[in-house]
């Protein structure tokens, strides 16, 4: 009886370990996929931020240029 119980317990332990390994691999694959998605989103956000900063910089240069031209015209009239 003890031998039968021991084999049964051993069999259940082996099947549990196999299940744990499968679940661990699935979890690892999901985490790896999420890491790739996060990296892609970071690249998109950095690109969008660079685009916004360059656009604002361009607008600022245009405003400075217009302001400079107006001041130049005022000083030429004087």
N, CA, C and O of each residue as an XYZ file, in Angstrom:
312
protein
N       0.820     -1.189      0.000
C       0.000      0.000      0.000
C       0.867      1.258      0.000
O       0.576      2.215     -0.718
N       1.921      1.258      0.796
C       2.789      2.422      0.875
C       3.498      2.647     -0.457
O       3.726      3.790     -0.853
N       3.849      1.558     -1.153
C       4.528      1.680     -2.435
C       3.602      2.295     -3.482
O       4.028      3.129     -4.281
N       2.323      1.876     -3.475
C       1.339      2.402     -4.418
C       1.112      3.895     -4.158
O       1.053      4.695     -5.092
N       0.988      4.253     -2.896
C       0.793      5.662     -2.535
C       2.014      6.494     -2.923
O       1.874      7.626     -3.385
N       3.205      5.937     -2.739
C       4.434      6.634     -3.076
C       4.529      6.884     -4.571
O       4.935      7.970     -4.987
N       4.169      5.915     -5.378
C       4.198      6.086     -6.838
C       3.156      7.105     -7.270
O       3.401      7.929     -8.152
N       1.990      7.038     -6.637
C       0.932      7.983     -6.969
C       1.368      9.406     -6.620
O       1.157     10.330     -7.406
N       1.965      9.582     -5.462
C       2.439     10.903     -5.049
C       3.554     11.374     -5.970
O       3.612     12.547     -6.341
N       4.429     10.460     -6.334
C       5.524     10.810     -7.241
C       4.975     11.222     -8.611
O       5.439     12.191     -9.211
N       4.000     10.486     -9.085
C       3.384     10.798    -10.375
C       2.697     12.159    -10.334
O       2.819     12.951    -11.269
N       1.981     12.427     -9.254
C       1.310     13.729     -9.125
C       2.320     14.865     -9.033
O       2.110     15.941     -9.592
N       3.417     14.620     -8.324
C       4.454     15.638     -8.203
C       5.098     15.924     -9.565
O       5.339     17.080     -9.912
N       5.373     14.870    -10.329
C       5.944     15.055    -11.667
C       4.999     15.830    -12.576
O       5.416     16.745    -13.285
N       3.725     15.456    -12.548
C       2.770     16.168    -13.413
C       2.623     17.621    -12.983
O       2.452     18.507    -13.821
N       2.688     17.867    -11.681
C       2.614     19.245    -11.190
C       3.841     20.045    -11.635
O       3.705     21.200    -12.039
N       5.020     19.457    -11.568
C       6.239     20.141    -12.007
C       6.189     20.442    -13.502
O       6.619     21.510    -13.937
N       5.667     19.503    -14.287
C       5.541     19.737    -15.728
C       4.590     20.889    -15.995
O       4.861     21.749    -16.833
N       3.484     20.902    -15.285
C       2.525     21.983    -15.439
C       3.143     23.324    -15.049
O       2.929     24.335    -15.719
N       3.902     23.322    -13.973
C       4.568     24.563    -13.540
C       5.566     25.052    -14.584
O       5.656     26.254    -14.832
N       6.310     24.145    -15.194
C       7.266     24.538    -16.238
C       6.543     25.131    -17.440
O       6.989     26.126    -18.010
N       5.426     24.517    -17.823
C       4.647     25.034    -18.958
C       4.112     26.427    -18.633
O       4.200     27.337    -19.458
N       3.565     26.590    -17.448
C       3.030     27.894    -17.045
C       4.138     28.943    -16.961
O       3.934     30.099    -17.333
N       5.309     28.538    -16.471
C       6.435     29.462    -16.375
C       6.872     29.917    -17.757
O       7.173     31.095    -17.948
N       6.914     29.005    -18.727
C       7.299     29.360    -20.086
C       6.278     30.307    -20.705
O       6.645     31.289    -21.350
N       4.987     30.008    -20.505
C       3.943     30.887    -21.032
C       4.040     32.280    -20.419
O       3.906     33.281    -21.122
N       4.271     32.343    -19.122
C       4.409     33.636    -18.441
C       5.625     34.389    -18.966
O       5.560     35.596    -19.200
N       6.724     33.683    -19.150
C       7.931     34.315    -19.677
C       7.683     34.862    -21.083
O       8.114     35.970    -21.400
N       6.999     34.100    -21.919
C       6.694     34.555    -23.276
C       5.796     35.784    -23.264
O       5.988     36.702    -24.061
N       4.809     35.806    -22.357
C       3.925     36.970    -22.260
C       4.703     38.208    -21.807
O       4.512     39.298    -22.346
N       5.565     38.036    -20.831
C       6.364     39.162    -20.333
C       7.289     39.669    -21.428
O       7.468     40.876    -21.585
N       7.875     38.754    -22.183
C       8.756     39.144    -23.289
C       7.979     39.933    -24.341
O       8.480     40.925    -24.869
N       6.766     39.497    -24.643
C       5.924     40.218    -25.594
C       5.572     41.607    -25.096
O       5.581     42.572    -25.860
N       5.263     41.703    -23.815
C       4.948     43.011    -23.237
C       6.156     43.931    -23.269
O       6.014     45.130    -23.511
N       7.330     43.395    -23.030
C       8.548     44.203    -23.068
C       8.770     44.762    -24.471
O       9.177     45.914    -24.624
N       8.502     43.947    -25.497
C       8.650     44.432    -26.871
C       7.634     45.529    -27.175
O       7.962     46.517    -27.832
N       6.401     45.358    -26.695
C       5.376     46.381    -26.918
C       5.739     47.676    -26.212
O       5.548     48.759    -26.766
N       6.256     47.576    -25.004
C       6.654     48.777    -24.257
C       7.791     49.492    -24.968
O       7.801     50.721    -25.049
N       8.750     48.731    -25.484
C       9.872     49.342    -26.208
C       9.367     50.068    -27.453
O       9.847     51.154    -27.779
N       8.399     49.469    -28.148
C       7.833     50.100    -29.342
C       7.111     51.395    -28.970
O       7.251     52.405    -29.659
N       6.340     51.365    -27.882
C       5.642     52.566    -27.439
C       6.618     53.659    -27.004
O       6.373     54.841    -27.243
N       7.714     53.270    -26.373
C       8.724     54.263    -25.989
C       9.291     54.957    -27.215
O       9.468     56.175    -27.220
N       9.577     54.179    -28.258
C      10.102     54.771    -29.489
C       9.096     55.731    -30.102
O       9.466     56.808    -30.570
N       7.824     55.345    -30.100
C       6.785     56.212    -30.656
C       6.682     57.502    -29.851
O       6.589     58.586    -30.426
N       6.697     57.393    -28.524
C       6.594     58.576    -27.672
C       7.797     59.500    -27.829
O       7.642     60.720    -27.860
N       8.977     58.934    -27.927
C      10.172     59.756    -28.111
C      10.116     60.474    -29.465
O      10.469     61.649    -29.564
N       9.673     59.765    -30.497
C       9.537     60.387    -31.812
C       8.501     61.505    -31.809
O       8.720     62.565    -32.395
N       7.373     61.263    -31.147
C       6.330     62.289    -31.076
C       6.824     63.508    -30.293
O       6.556     64.647    -30.677
N       7.537     63.267    -29.205
C       8.068     64.384    -28.415
C       9.072     65.188    -29.228
O       9.083     66.417    -29.164
N       9.919     64.497    -29.994
C      10.894     65.199    -30.832
C      10.187     66.031    -31.896
O      10.603     67.151    -32.194
N       9.124     65.485    -32.464
C       8.361     66.212    -33.484
C       7.712     67.455    -32.882
O       7.741     68.527    -33.486
N       7.132     67.316    -31.706
C       6.496     68.465    -31.043
C       7.536     69.527    -30.691
O       7.302     70.717    -30.907
N       8.660     69.116    -30.161
C       9.704     70.075    -29.786
C      10.235     70.797    -31.013
O      10.440     72.010    -30.977
N      10.461     70.060    -32.103
C      10.971     70.724    -33.312
C       9.921     71.656    -33.901
O      10.261     72.719    -34.419
N       8.648     71.271    -33.827
C       7.582     72.148    -34.319
C       7.484     73.422    -33.499
O       7.342     74.512    -34.052
N       7.557     73.289    -32.184
C       7.512     74.477    -31.323
C       8.748     75.351    -31.522
O       8.665     76.579    -31.497
N       9.889     74.705    -31.718
C      11.107     75.482    -31.992
C      10.992     76.251    -33.293
O      11.413     77.405    -33.370
N      10.431     75.633    -34.307
C      10.229     76.306    -35.591
C       9.269     77.480    -35.437
O       9.518     78.560    -35.974
N       8.171     77.276    -34.705
C       7.214     78.365    -34.481
C       7.875     79.506    -33.713
O       7.633     80.675    -34.013
N       8.698     79.181    -32.735
C       9.397     80.208    -31.964
C      10.346     80.999    -32.860
O      10.415     82.225    -32.761
N      11.070     80.312    -33.726
C      11.968     81.017    -34.643
C      11.198     81.929    -35.590
O      11.658     83.027    -35.902
N      10.035     81.486    -36.047
C       9.218     82.331    -36.913
C       8.751     83.586    -36.171
O       8.768     84.685    -36.726
N       8.339     83.417    -34.927
C       7.905     84.581    -34.139
C       9.062     85.538    -33.874
O       8.887     86.754    -33.953
N      10.213     85.019    -33.569
C      11.389     85.869    -33.335
C      11.757     86.603    -34.616
O      12.095     87.786    -34.585
N      11.692     85.901    -35.740
C      12.016     86.526    -37.015
C      11.042     87.660    -37.329
O      11.472     88.731    -37.758
N       9.745     87.452    -37.125
C       8.759     88.515    -37.370
C       8.984     89.692    -36.423
O       8.910     90.849    -36.836
N       9.258     89.394    -35.149
C       9.505     90.434    -34.166
C      10.745     91.245    -34.557
O      10.744     92.471    -34.451
N      11.802     90.562    -35.007
C      13.034     91.229    -35.406
C      12.791     92.140    -36.603
O      13.309     93.256    -36.655
N      12.005     91.663    -37.562
C      11.716     92.481    -38.751
C      10.924     93.722    -38.352
O      11.192     94.808    -38.867
N       9.959     93.587    -37.450
C       9.172     94.752    -37.013
C      10.053     95.762    -36.299
O       9.928     96.964    -36.530
N      10.938     95.293    -35.439
C      11.839     96.213    -34.732
C      12.788     96.875    -35.731
O      13.100     98.059    -35.600
N      13.238     96.131    -36.707
C      14.157     96.683    -37.696
C      13.465     97.787    -38.496
O      14.069     98.817    -38.794
N      12.199     97.565    -38.838
C      11.444     98.570    -39.582
C      11.241     99.810    -38.723
O      11.337    100.926    -39.236
N      10.968     99.652    -37.451
C      10.756    100.782    -36.557
C      12.050    101.600    -36.448
O      12.001    102.829    -36.501
N      13.184    100.953    -36.300
C      14.452    101.685    -36.169
C      14.859    102.338    -37.475
O      15.513    103.381    -37.459
N      14.493    101.755    -38.600
C      14.830    102.372    -39.891
C      14.022    103.632    -40.087
O      14.530    104.596    -40.661
N      12.780    103.664    -39.633
C      11.921    104.848    -39.758
C      12.420    105.983    -38.874
O      12.221    107.156    -39.189
N      13.057    105.638    -37.785
C      13.529    106.674    -36.854
C      14.766    107.250    -37.397
O      15.351    108.145    -36.786
